Amino acid sequence: MSKEIGVYTETMAKVYAVQGHWGKAAEIYRHLLSETPTRKDLADALAEAEKKILDDSPKNPDQLVPLFREWIELLFRCEKLQKLRNLKDRI
């Protein structure tokens, strides 16, 4: 979590997990475990969050191809928009 949030709670981690924000949930669980390392329930929740992070990540390069195509298409669109803005500013 970023430093602007100073309170980490188990409820916050559960809410992030329910929403599918596994990275944020795992970060909070790690923080909570650093304060109370003997809590098995937190360790289990962290393990589940880390498993979900791995499950959600691409397994092979073929899964990345559509993402790269979309990214490149967005770059081209952004470049076209910038050119149109520059043209509009000159007119």
C-alpha positions in Angstrom: 0.0 0.0 0.0 1.1 3.5 -0.5 2.3 5.6 2.5 -0.7 7.9 2.4 -2.8 5.2 4.0 -1.5 4.6 7.5 -4.1 2.1 8.7 -3.9 -1.5 7.6 -6.8 -3.8 8.7 -7.8 -7.3 8.0 -11.2 -5.9 6.7 -9.4 -3.8 4.2 -7.5 -6.8 2.9 -10.7 -8.8 2.7 -12.5 -6.1 0.7 -9.6 -5.9 -1.7 -9.7 -9.6 -2.1 -13.4 -9.7 -2.8 -12.9 -7.0 -5.4 -10.2 -9.0 -7.0 -7.4 -6.6 -6.1 -5.1 -9.5 -5.0 -1.9 -7.5 -5.0 -3.2 -4.9 -2.6 -4.8 -7.6 -0.4 -1.5 -9.5 -0.3 0.4 -6.3 0.6 -1.9 -5.7 3.6 -1.7 -9.3 4.7 2.1 -9.1 4.6 2.0 -5.9 6.7 -0.4 -7.5 9.2 1.8 -10.6 9.4 4.9 -8.5 10.1 3.1 -7.3 13.2 1.6 -10.6 14.2 3.6 -13.4 12.6 1.8 -16.2 14.6 -1.6 -15.7 13.0 -2.2 -18.7 10.8 -5.4 -17.2 9.4 -3.5 -14.2 8.0 -0.7 -16.5 6.6 -3.4 -18.6 4.9 -5.1 -15.5 3.5 -1.8 -14.2 2.2 -1.0 -17.6 0.5 -4.4 -17.5 -1.2 -3.9 -14.0 -2.4 -0.5 -14.8 -3.8 -1.9 -17.9 -5.5 -4.6 -15.8 -7.1 -1.9 -13.3 -8.3 0.0 -16.2 -10.0 -3.2 -17.8 -11.4 -4.2 -14.4 -13.0 -0.8 -13.8 -14.5 -0.1 -14.9 -18.1 1.4 -18.4 -18.3 3.1 -18.1 -21.7 4.1 -15.5 -24.3 1.1 -16.3 -26.5 -1.2 -14.8 -23.8 0.7 -11.6 -24.0 0.3 -11.1 -27.8 -3.3 -9.7 -27.6 -2.2 -7.3 -24.8 0.7 -6.0 -26.9 -1.5 -5.6 -30.0 -3.9 -3.6 -27.9 -1.1 -1.5 -26.4 0.4 -0.8 -29.9 -3.1 0.2 -31.3 -3.5 2.6 -28.3 -0.1 4.1 -29.0 -1.1 4.7 -32.6 -4.4 6.3 -31.6 -2.6 8.5 -29.1 -0.2 9.6 -31.8 -3.0 10.4 -34.2 -4.8 12.4 -31.5 -1.7 14.4 -30.8 -1.2 15.2 -34.4 -4.8 16.3 -34.7 -4.4 18.5 -31.6 -1.3 20.1 -33.0 -3.1 20.7 -36.3 -6.0 22.3 -34.5 -3.6 24.5 -32.5 -2.0 25.8 -35.7 -5.4 26.6 -37.3 
